Amino acid sequence: MTPYEIISQKRDGKPLSDTEIDFFISSFMSGKITDYQMTALLMAIYIRDMDSRETSALTRAYIRSGETIDLSAVSGRKIDKHSTGGVGDKVSIILAPLVASLGVAVPMISGRGLGHSGGTLDKLESIPGFRTDLPVAQFRQLVQQHRLGLIGQTRDIVPADKRIYALRDVTATVDCIP
């Protein structure tokens, strides 16, 4: 299995296996796959799409790329609304507090720069004093106490999403919903 084979397989409209997706993401994060190879795969996905199984495998690979946050001490249901990019990401700013006001915990990890509109983090950080670079313990405390917390990706938490977000932003692949 090589990056070339995986890129050409998706370019030709064939589905990727969970193993191929995991290999590509983990190899990208370890530096064995370059930015230009990741960009080629992103464009192939943009043009050829991903089915729901592939999208789930990609999500799991993102999660495995870093630490996870244990929120088992937060009672009740926990949900997140995550933007896939573009103009619709402003919904998070309204929806998250609304859902939290109903008692549902909303631990959110949001992104930056999504094409021309800026990401959720960019919008929120335009508010003086608003911080999204919180330590995990503080994030967990906010969710526990207020039913809502919002942070950005870090080098430890979903780092694959952070790096790939940045590539999508500059390669015209933001408005792809796999």
C-alpha positions in Angstrom: 0.0 0.0 0.0 1.5 3.3 -1.1 0.3 6.9 -1.1 0.3 6.9 -4.9 -2.0 3.8 -5.0 -4.4 5.3 -2.5 -4.6 8.6 -4.3 -5.1 7.0 -7.7 -7.8 4.7 -6.3 -9.8 7.6 -4.9 -9.1 9.6 -8.1 -10.7 6.8 -10.1 -13.8 6.8 -7.9 -13.1 3.7 -6.0 -13.8 3.5 -2.2 -11.0 3.5 0.3 -10.8 0.8 3.0 -10.6 1.7 6.6 -7.1 0.4 6.6 -6.1 2.6 3.7 -7.6 5.7 5.3 -6.0 5.0 8.6 -2.6 4.4 6.9 -2.9 7.6 5.0 -3.7 9.8 8.0 -1.2 8.2 10.4 1.5 8.4 7.7 0.7 12.0 7.1 0.9 12.8 10.8 4.3 11.0 11.1 5.7 12.9 8.1 5.9 9.9 5.8 3.2 11.5 3.5 3.9 15.0 2.4 1.5 18.0 2.2 1.3 17.7 -1.6 0.3 14.1 -1.4 -2.4 14.9 1.2 -3.5 17.7 -1.0 -3.8 15.3 -3.9 -6.0 13.0 -1.8 -8.1 15.9 -0.6 -8.8 17.0 -4.2 -9.6 13.4 -5.2 -12.1 13.2 -2.3 -13.5 16.6 -3.3 -14.1 15.4 -6.9 -15.1 11.8 -6.2 -16.7 12.1 -2.7 -16.6 9.6 0.2 -19.4 7.3 1.3 -20.6 7.2 4.9 -18.4 4.3 5.8 -15.3 6.1 4.5 -16.3 9.3 6.3 -16.7 7.3 9.5 -13.2 5.8 9.0 -11.8 9.2 8.4 -13.3 10.5 11.6 -11.9 7.6 13.6 -8.5 8.2 12.0 -8.7 11.9 13.0 -9.6 10.9 16.6 -6.7 8.4 16.8 -4.2 11.1 15.7 -4.1 12.6 19.1 -5.3 12.5 22.7 -9.0 12.1 23.6 -10.7 14.1 26.3 -12.4 12.0 29.0 -15.8 13.6 29.7 -17.2 10.7 31.6 -17.6 12.9 34.7 -20.0 15.2 32.8 -23.5 13.9 33.4 -26.1 13.3 30.8 -26.0 13.5 27.1 -23.1 15.2 25.2 -23.4 16.4 21.7 -21.4 18.5 19.2 -22.3 20.2 16.1 -19.2 20.3 13.9 -19.1 22.4 10.7 -17.7 20.9 7.5 -16.8 24.4 6.3 -18.1 27.4 4.5 -20.8 29.9 5.4 -22.8 27.5 7.5 -20.3 27.4 10.3 -21.8 30.4 12.0 -24.7 28.1 13.2 -22.4 26.8 16.0 -22.3 30.2 17.6 -26.0 30.3 18.1 -26.8 26.6 18.4 -24.3 25.6 21.1 -25.5 27.9 23.8 -29.1 27.2 22.9 -28.7 23.5 23.3 -26.6 23.9 26.5 -29.4 26.0 28.0 -31.6 22.9 27.7 -29.2 21.0 29.9 -27.4 19.0 27.2 -23.6 19.2 27.5 -22.0 20.7 24.4 -18.2 20.1 24.4 -17.1 21.6 21.1 -13.8 21.5 19.2 -13.9 23.9 16.4 -11.6 25.0 13.5 -10.2 28.0 11.8 -10.1 29.6 8.4 -12.7 27.9 6.2 -12.4 29.6 2.8 -13.7 33.1 2.5 -15.8 33.1 5.6 -13.3 32.3 8.4 -13.8 29.5 10.8 -15.8 29.3 14.0 -12.7 30.0 16.1 -11.9 33.1 13.9 -15.4 34.5 14.5 -15.3 33.8 18.2 -11.8 35.2 18.7 -12.9 38.5 17.2 -14.7 39.0 20.6 -12.2 40.8 22.9 -11.0 38.4 25.6 -12.6 35.2 24.1 -10.1 32.4 24.3 -10.1 29.0 22.6 -6.7 27.8 23.6 -7.7 26.4 26.9 -6.0 23.6 28.8 -8.0 20.4 28.8 -8.8 20.6 32.5 -10.3 24.1 32.1 -12.3 23.0 29.1 -13.6 20.0 31.0 -14.5 22.3 34.0 -16.5 24.6 31.7 -18.5 21.8 30.2 -19.2 20.4 33.7 -20.2 23.7 35.2 -21.9 25.5 32.2 -22.8 22.6 29.9 -20.7 24.3 27.2 -17.0 24.6 26.3 -15.3 25.4 23.1 -11.7 24.9 22.1 -9.7 24.6 19.0 -7.6 21.7 17.7 -4.2 21.5 19.2 -1.0 19.6 18.6 -2.4 17.1 21.1 -6.2 17.1 20.4 -7.2 16.0 16.9 -3.9 17.3 15.3 -4.8 15.6 12.0 -7.9 17.8 11.7 -5.9 20.9 12.5 -3.3 20.2 9.8 -5.8 19.0 7.2 -8.1 22.0 7.9 -5.2 24.3 7.0 -4.6 22.5 3.7 -8.3 22.4 2.8 -8.4 26.2 3.3 -5.7 26.9 0.7 -6.6 24.2 -1.8 -10.2 25.0 -2.6 -11.5 21.8 -0.9 -13.3 23.4 2.0 -16.8 23.0 0.6 -16.4 19.3 0.2 -18.8 17.3 2.5 -17.5 13.7 2.2 
